Amino acid sequence: MTATPARFGVVGTGWRAQFYLRLARLLPTELEAVGIVGHTPGAGEQAATRWDLPAYVSIEDLVASRRPAFIVSAVPWAVTPVVTQAAIALEVPILCETPPAPDLEGLRRLWQSVGASGLVQVAEQYPLMPSHASRLALARSGAIGKITSVQVSSTHGYHAVGLMRAFLGSRFERATVSARTFVAPLMNPLVRDAWTDDDQPKDATTTIATIDFEGGMGLYDFTDNQWHNQLRSRRIVIRGSAGEIVDDEVVRLTGPRTIVRSPLVRRQTGYDLDLDAFDTDHISLGDTILYRNPFPGLRFNDEEIAISTMLMGMAAWCRGDGPPPYPLADGCQDHLVSLAIDESASSGAPVTTSVEAWAAGID
């Protein structure tokens, strides 16, 4: 626990910005939101009233008044580079939402403008989600040998690419993408925050892509609204030279003529006669703890745990007490490959990415 909470300002008033503000309120000894900048004075004032925080018309005003340790940007794609550049002009570290710029030229301009500052981090939370974090810990332990391929069917674009790169240890080398799309009818009973109460199938697009990262292969499979539509499962397969992880099961060679299947088990409190609050405790493989919830007792869902972990990592990095949580170069690379998926799906031809300036970036 730190002596004083890390102070940060939020730019944006939408759904994701509210996430950061709410989590800071639940972690008062570690984090303190000190002000909000809205896209209009009215939006800023409305959010500020809700969260009992001062509203500002610009980042410059917020920084001058409140002196935050860092800024969190949760604004539309097209606005993110503008907000990022404004923070760096003030020499204030910034955690910007994904992606850091909407297109390839925007990524290149942003890197040229602020890359050398070393002050920009990207809020890529997926590798920090408990299930993924436990799989990463297992994969990095060498339990299934050298990781050779990763299949992701759960989330879209740069998030899926970020997971693939994390498991494969891929950096900034060229990647060759071959993608196709397929349309089929699908019911869509759930969206982000509500039931649709619509049982009529609608056309939904599935994008499937292979990605050659040079050091391993990625298989991307995403259907429209797969994040929320529970008629489509979330799946991940991490294959190594000595076994594989399939969702929450591991198969591996543990000795001569000995192949073992083992579950990854999440200990969840609050069931049956367990009178502790409903909460994630840890994830284990046998007697090995792969992941332990850093926020026990707060009853966070996995997304909240991941975003809180990112915020805490940002705060520690700004204090000089930890590594950069997710450098701009990695956020740019994730979206570079994601854009290549879109381009290949649109053209029907393979697309090979370039080695970009951030390949020699400041991590």
C-alpha positions in Angstrom: 0.0 0.0 0.0 1.3 3.5 -0.9 1.6 6.3 1.6 -0.7 8.5 -0.6 -3.0 7.6 -3.4 -1.9 8.2 -7.0 -3.7 11.2 -8.4 -5.1 11.0 -12.0 -7.4 13.0 -14.2 -9.8 11.5 -16.7 -10.5 12.8 -20.2 -13.9 11.5 -21.4 -17.3 11.0 -19.9 -18.5 7.8 -21.6 -18.9 4.2 -20.5 -15.2 3.4 -20.2 -14.4 6.7 -18.5 -17.0 5.8 -15.9 -15.2 2.5 -15.3 -12.0 4.3 -14.2 -13.9 6.8 -12.0 -15.8 4.0 -10.3 -12.8 1.8 -9.7 -10.8 4.7 -8.2 -13.7 5.3 -5.7 -13.4 1.7 -4.7 -9.7 1.9 -4.2 -9.3 5.1 -2.3 -6.1 4.3 -0.5 -4.4 3.6 -3.9 -6.0 5.8 -6.4 -7.6 9.3 -6.5 -9.5 10.7 -9.4 -9.0 14.5 -9.2 -10.9 15.9 -12.2 -12.8 15.3 -15.4 -12.4 16.9 -18.9 -15.5 16.4 -21.1 -15.9 16.8 -24.9 -18.3 19.6 -24.1 -18.7 21.8 -21.0 -22.1 20.2 -20.4 -20.9 16.7 -20.6 -18.0 17.4 -18.3 -20.2 19.2 -15.7 -22.8 16.3 -15.8 -20.1 13.7 -15.1 -18.4 15.9 -12.5 -21.7 16.2 -10.6 -22.2 12.5 -10.7 -18.7 11.8 -9.3 -18.4 14.8 -7.1 -15.3 16.0 -8.9 -14.3 19.3 -10.6 -14.9 19.6 -14.3 -12.4 21.3 -16.7 -12.6 22.4 -20.2 -9.1 21.3 -21.2 -6.3 19.1 -20.1 -4.2 22.2 -19.6 -6.6 23.5 -17.0 -6.9 20.2 -15.2 -3.1 19.8 -15.0 -2.5 23.4 -13.9 -5.2 23.1 -11.2 -4.8 19.5 -9.8 -1.3 18.4 -10.7 -2.2 14.7 -11.4 0.5 12.1 -11.6 -1.0 10.9 -14.9 -3.9 11.3 -17.2 -6.4 8.6 -18.4 -7.8 9.1 -21.8 -11.1 7.4 -22.6 -12.3 9.2 -25.8 -13.3 8.1 -29.3 -10.5 6.7 -31.5 -10.2 9.8 -33.6 -9.7 12.1 -30.6 -7.2 9.9 -28.8 -4.1 11.2 -30.6 -5.1 14.8 -29.9 -5.6 14.1 -26.2 -2.3 12.1 -26.0 -0.3 14.9 -27.7 -1.8 17.5 -25.3 -0.7 15.5 -22.3 2.8 14.9 -23.6 3.1 18.6 -24.4 2.6 19.2 -20.7 5.1 16.4 -19.8 2.4 14.4 -18.0 2.2 10.6 -18.5 -0.9 9.3 -20.1 -2.8 6.0 -20.2 -4.8 6.0 -23.4 -7.6 3.6 -24.3 -7.2 1.2 -27.2 -6.3 1.7 -30.0 -3.9 4.7 -29.7 -4.9 6.0 -33.1 -7.6 4.9 -35.6 -5.5 4.0 -38.7 -2.0 3.3 -39.8 -1.1 6.8 -40.8 -2.5 8.0 -37.5 -0.3 5.5 -35.6 2.8 6.6 -37.5 2.1 10.3 -36.9 1.4 9.7 -33.2 4.6 7.7 -32.8 6.6 10.4 -34.6 5.0 13.0 -32.3 5.2 11.4 -28.9 7.0 8.1 -29.1 10.3 9.4 -28.0 8.8 10.9 -24.8 8.4 7.4 -23.2 5.4 8.8 -21.4 2.6 7.0 -23.2 1.0 3.7 -22.1 -2.0 1.9 -23.6 -4.8 0.4 -21.6 -4.7 -3.1 -23.1 -6.3 -5.0 -20.3 -6.9 -8.5 -21.8 -3.6 -10.1 -20.7 -4.4 -9.0 -17.2 -7.7 -10.7 -17.0 -7.5 -13.5 -14.4 -8.0 -16.4 -16.7 -5.6 -15.1 -19.3 -3.1 -14.1 -16.7 -3.1 -17.6 -15.2 -2.6 -19.1 -18.7 0.2 -16.7 -19.4 1.9 -17.7 -16.1 1.6 -21.4 -17.0 2.8 -20.8 -20.6 5.8 -18.8 -19.5 6.8 -21.4 -16.9 7.7 -23.8 -19.8 5.1 -26.4 -18.8 4.0 -26.9 -22.4 7.4 -26.2 -24.0 8.0 -23.5 -26.6 4.8 -21.7 -27.5 4.2 -22.2 -31.3 0.6 -21.1 -31.9 -2.3 -19.3 -30.3 -6.0 -19.5 -31.3 -8.3 -16.7 -30.0 -12.1 -16.7 -30.5 -13.5 -14.3 -27.9 -12.6 -10.7 -28.6 -11.9 -8.5 -31.7 -8.9 -7.0 -33.4 -6.2 -5.5 -31.4 -7.3 -7.2 -28.2 -7.0 -10.6 -29.8 -3.7 -9.7 -31.3 -2.4 -8.4 -28.0 -3.2 -11.9 -26.5 -1.5 -13.7 -29.3 1.6 -11.5 -29.0 1.8 -12.0 -25.3 1.7 -15.8 -25.5 4.1 -16.0 -28.4 6.5 -13.4 -27.1 6.1 -11.6 -30.4 7.6 -8.1 -30.6 7.6 -5.9 -33.7 8.6 -8.2 -36.6 6.7 -8.4 -39.8 3.4 -10.4 -39.7 1.6 -11.9 -42.7 -2.2 -12.1 -42.5 -4.6 -14.0 -44.5 -8.3 -13.3 -43.6 -11.8 -14.1 -44.9 -15.3 -13.2 -43.7 -18.4 -15.3 -43.7 -22.0 -14.2 -43.1 -24.6 -16.4 -41.4 -27.8 -15.9 -39.4 -27.5 -15.7 -35.6 -29.8 -14.6 -32.8 -28.4 -11.8 -30.7 -30.1 -12.0 -27.3 -27.6 -9.8 -25.3 -25.7 -6.6 -26.0 -23.3 -4.9 -23.6 -25.8 -3.7 -21.0 -29.1 -5.3 -21.7 -31.2 -8.2 -23.1 -32.5 -7.4 -26.6 -35.6 -9.6 -26.2 -35.3 -10.3 -30.0 -35.3 -14.0 -31.0 -35.1 -13.3 -34.7 -31.8 -14.3 -36.3 -29.9 -11.5 -38.1 -26.9 -11.7 -40.4 -23.7 -11.8 -38.4 -20.2 -11.7 -39.9 -17.5 -14.0 -38.8 -13.9 -13.1 -39.6 -11.3 -15.8 -39.6 -7.6 -15.1 -40.1 -4.2 -16.8 -39.9 -1.4 -14.6 -38.7 2.3 -15.6 -39.3 4.2 -13.8 -36.6 7.5 -15.3 -37.9 8.1 -16.8 -34.4 4.7 -18.5 -34.2 1.2 -18.6 -35.7 -2.1 -16.9 -34.6 -5.6 -18.0 -35.5 -8.2 -15.3 -35.2 -11.9 -16.2 -35.1 -14.4 -13.5 -34.2 -18.2 -13.1 -34.8 -20.1 -9.9 -34.5 -20.8 -9.1 -30.8 -19.1 -12.3 -29.6 -18.0 -10.4 -26.5 -21.6 -10.3 -25.2 -23.6 -12.8 -27.3 -23.6 -15.9 -25.1 -24.8 -18.1 -28.0 -21.1 -18.0 -29.1 -18.5 -19.4 -26.7 -15.2 -17.8 -25.9 -12.3 -20.1 -26.7 -8.5 -20.0 -26.5 -5.9 -22.6 -27.4 -2.2 -22.1 -26.6 -0.1 -24.8 -28.3 3.5 -25.6 -27.3 6.1 -28.1 -28.2 5.3 -30.3 -25.1 1.5 -29.8 -24.8 -1.3 -27.3 -25.0 -3.7 -25.2 -23.0 -7.3 -25.4 -24.2 -9.5 -22.9 -22.3 -9.2 -24.2 -18.7 -7.5 -27.6 -19.3 -3.8 -28.4 -19.8 -2.4 -31.5 -21.6 1.3 -32.1 -21.3 4.1 -34.6 -21.2 5.3 -34.9 -17.6 7.7 -37.8 -18.0 8.5 -40.8 -20.2 5.3 -42.3 -21.6 3.3 -40.0 -19.3 0.7 -37.7 -20.8 -1.4 -35.8 -18.2 -4.6 -33.7 -18.5 -5.1 -31.2 -15.6 -7.7 -28.5 -15.1 -7.1 -24.9 -14.3 -9.3 -24.4 -11.3 -10.7 -21.1 -10.1 -11.4 -20.9 -6.4 -14.5 -18.7 -6.1 -15.8 -17.8 -2.7 -19.5 -17.3 -1.7 -20.9 -20.6 -2.9 -23.1 -22.9 -0.9 -22.1 -22.7 2.8 -19.0 -20.5 2.1 -20.2 -17.3 3.8 -17.4 -15.1 2.4 -18.5 -12.6 -0.2 -18.8 -13.8 -3.8 -15.3 -13.2 -5.1 -12.4 -14.7 -7.1 -9.7 -16.0 -4.8 -7.1 -17.7 -7.0 -6.6 -19.9 -10.1 -4.5 -23.0 -9.6 -3.0 -26.0 -11.5 -2.9 -28.7 -8.9 -1.1 -27.3 -5.9 0.5 -24.5 -7.9 -1.1 -21.1 -7.6 -0.9 -19.5 -11.1 -2.9 -16.3 -10.2 -4.2 -14.6 -7.1 -6.8 -11.9 -7.1 -5.0 -8.6 -6.0 -8.2 -7.1 -4.9 -9.8 -9.5 -2.5 -13.1 -8.6 -0.9 -14.1 -6.0 -3.5 -16.1 -8.6 -5.6 -14.7 -7.3 -8.9 -15.6 -9.1 -12.1 -12.7 -10.0 -14.4 -12.8 -6.8 -16.4 -12.7 -4.7 -13.3 -9.8 -6.7 -11.9 -7.9 -6.3 -15.2 -8.5 -2.5 -15.4 -7.7 -2.0 -11.8 -4.5 -3.9 -12.3 -3.7 -1.7 -15.2 -4.4 1.5 -13.2 -2.2 0.2 -10.3 0.5 -0.6 -12.7 0.3 2.8 -14.2 0.5 4.4 -10.8 3.5 2.3 -9.8 5.4 3.1 -13.0 4.8 6.8 -12.6 6.3 6.5 -9.1 9.3 4.7 -10.4 8.2 1.5 -8.6 7.4 -0.8 -11.5 7.7 -1.5 -15.2 5.7 0.3 -17.9 2.3 -1.5 -17.9 1.8 -1.5 -21.8 4.1 0.8 -23.8 2.8 2.8 -26.8 4.9 0.7 -29.1 3.0 -2.4 -28.2 -0.4 -0.7 -28.5 0.7 0.5 -32.0 1.8 -3.0 -33.0 -1.4 -4.6 -31.9 -3.5 -2.2 -34.0 -1.1 -2.5 -36.9 -1.8 -6.3 -37.2 -5.5 -5.7 -36.5 -5.7 -3.3 -39.4 -3.9 -5.9 -41.6 -6.7 -8.4 -40.6 -9.3 -5.9 -41.8 -7.4 -5.1 -45.0 -6.9 -8.8 -45.9 -10.6 -9.6 -45.1 -11.6 -6.7 -47.4 -9.3 -7.5 -50.3 -9.2 -11.3 -50.1 -5.4 -11.2 -50.4 -2.6 -11.7 -47.9 -1.2 -8.6 -46.2 2.3 -8.4 -44.7 2.9 -5.6 -42.2 6.0 -3.4 -42.3 8.6 -3.1 -39.6 7.6 0.3 -38.2 9.5 3.1 -36.4 8.3 1.9 -33.0 10.2 -1.4 -33.5 13.1 0.5 -32.1 10.8 2.2 -29.6 11.3 3.2 -26.0 9.7 0.6 -23.8 
